[in-house]
């Protein structure tokens, strides 16, 4: 009799444990579902904002890849949060060194007006490659281009005429820009005639050099604490400004046609 009692008691304990475990798993799944519901709309809201500008500015038609533009805007908002850009900054510049130098691979976009202001050629460094930029460095005398996020500063007059100082924001990747005198400047070798003669643009010592025909326009558009993002798909590049934590509190600008709300969870 006692044996039957203990057997029944044991079975009851096992059954109770199974029920509790099942309920715990159900609660856990529900918790994950709730978390996804609170995070996903915010992430998709940012994606919607990026897509809205991408489409209205005709960036696909101009050749700018969506993923590169999305990374640029991620960096832009992180730089904004860290007070690295001017409060009224609405201009972003994207350079994509995944593309050949014969392609117009610099884009200047007005986020407020959702307009592409300029799409033009830009040179890479002599040490980075010929037609394509494949090698990058932040070292002195490397004559290579440097990847990452830059903030524009003051205009000055140097050996290339009117030029724009740049501050590299990514430690180890472009933070040596000032010491290397990496600036935005005009260069005669950035033109269609050079492409016809050489099959590529001329190359700089690491500066993002542009055509003299548009250099003043570019400088006037982006000077004074605006962002430049130089992209290339290479192993090892990382940036704290590609952190997506800001998405949980992302609000679209008031004039955006995308309806977004701040997540207060």
N, C-alpha and C positions, 0 to 999 in steps of 0.2 A: 504494500500500500504506500509506504514511504517512498519507495523507488518510483512509483507512478507519479506521486506528488512532485518530486524533484524534477522528473522529466518534463512534466507540464510547465513547471515554473521556468525551467531553462528555455523551453520553446517560446514562452511568453516574453522573456527578456530579449531573445533574438528577434522576434517579430516587432517588438517595440523599437529596437534599435534601427531596424530596416525602415520603419515608418518615419522615424525622426530624421534619418539620413536622406530619405526621399524628399521630405519637406524642406530640409536645408538646401538640397540641390535646386529645388523649385524656386526658393527664395533667392538663391544666388543668381539663377538665370534671369529672374525678374529684375534683380538689381543691375545686371549687365545690360539688359534691354533698356532700362530707364537711363543708364549712363549713355548708351548709344544715342538715344533719342535727344539727350541734351547737348551732346557734342556734335553729332552729325549735321544738324541744321546750321550750326555756327560755321563749321568747315565748308559746307556747301554754300553758305551765304557769301563767304569770301571768294569762293570759286565763281559764284554768280557775278560778283562785283568785277572780278578780273575779266571774266568772259564778256561782260557788258562793254567794258572799255576796249577790249581786244577786237570786238566786232565793230563797234561804232567808229573806232579809229582806223579800221581797215588794215590791221596789222598782219593778218594772214596773207592778204593780197600783196603786201609789201615784202613778205618773206620772213617775218619774225615768227619764230616757233612759239607756240602757246606756253610750253613748259618753261622756256627761258624767260618769257615775260612774267610768268607767275613767280618765278624765283626772284626776279628783279623787284616786283611789288612786295614780296615777303621781306626782302632786305630793306626796302624803302620804309615800310611801317615799323620795322625793328629800329632802324636808324632814327625815325621820328620819335619813338618811345624813349630812346636814349638821348634825345635832345642834340643829335649830331647835325640835324638839318635846320634850315631856317623855318620859322613857324609858318610862314606863308609859302613854303616850298610846295609846288605842284608839278614840277617838271622832272621827269626821269629820263636818263639816257642809258641805252642798252647797246653794248657792243658784243657781237657773237663771233668769237674766233673759231667756232666750228665750221664757219663758212670761209670760202676762198677769198683772197684779197681782191679778186676781180668782181666780187659781189658787193653791193652796197649793204654793208653789215653794221652800220651805226644807225640807231633810231632814237629820235628825241620826241617824247610824248608828253602832251599836256593832259594830266589826269583830270583836272577840273572841267576842261572843255571837251575831253575825250577825243582829242585830235592828234594825229601824227603831224608834227611840225616840220620834221626833216628826216629824210632817209638818204644816207650818203656813204661814200667810201671812207675807210679809215685804215691806216697802215699799222703793221705790227713790227716788232723788233727784228733786227738782222739775225740775231742769235736764235730766234724762235722758229725759223723756217723760211722757205721761199714763197711758193704759192699759198701754202697753208701754214698757219702757226701751230706747231706741235710741241714745242718746248717752252717752258715758262720758268722764270726765276725772279727773285727779289734781291739778287746779289749785285753789288757794284761791278761795273765793267762786263757784265754778262751780255749786255746789249739785247736782252730778252724782254718780252712783254711780261707783265705781272697780272695775274687774275684777281678778281674779287671786287669788293665795293670800295668806291672812292667818294670823297666829298670835295666838291670844287671850292676854291677859295678866291684869292685876289687875282686881278689882271696885272701883268707887268710887261715890260718891253725888254726882250733879250736878243740873242743872236738870230732867233727865228721871227723877230718882230713881235707883234702883240700876241701874248701867250697867256695861258691860264694855269695857275698853280693847283696841284691836286694833293690831297691827303689820303693815303691808303688806310683803310679801316681794318683790314684783315692781317693780324699779326703773323709774321712768317711768310706771308704770300705777297703783300704789297705795301706793308707798313714802312718800307725803306724808300718810298717814292720821293720824299723830299730830299733825302741824302743823295739819291741817284739823279735828281733833277728831272724826274719823270713828270712832264707837263703836257697839256694839250696845246699844240702849235700848228701853224701852217707849214706845208712843205710842197715844193713844186712837183715832186715825184708822185704826189697823190692826185692823179688825173687819168683821164681816159687815154691820152696819148701814150703814157708810160705803159699802160696795160697792152696797148696795141704793139708797142715796141718790144716789151719784155715778156708778155704773156702773164704779167702780174703787176701789182703796184710796187713802187719803190718801198724801201724799209727804213725804219728809224733806229735809234739806239735804245728803244724800249718805250718811247712815247707814243701815245695814240695820236699820230699826226693826221691832219685832215687837209683838204684842198684849200688853197688860198682864196678861191672863189666864195667859199662858205665859212671860212674860219671866224671872221668877225661876227657873223650871224650866230654861229654856234656859241662862241664865247659870251655874247650878250644874252643868249637864251639861258645858259646854264651856270653862269658865274654866281658866286655868293651863296655857298652852302646848299647846293643841290647835289643829287646823287648820280654817279656813273657806275654802272655794273658791267664788268668785263667777264664774259662767260666763255668757258670751253669745257668739254667733257674729258677730264683727265683724272686719273686715280690720285687720291690723296688730298685733293682740295676740300677744305671744310671752312665754314664760317659761322660764327655765333649769330650772325644776322640772318641766317636761314632758319632760326628757331621759330617754330610755329605756335609757341605758347600764347602769343598775342591773339590768336584766333578766338580764344574763349571770351574775349572782351571786344571783339572787332565790331566797330560801327562804321558803316559807310558814310562818306561825307553827306551833308544835308542836301546837296543838289543832285545826289545820285538817284537814278531812276530805279535802282534796285532797293527793295524794301528789306531792311535789316534791323534786327533788334539785339540789344546787348544781352548776353546770357548772365543772369544774376544768380544762378544756382550755386 
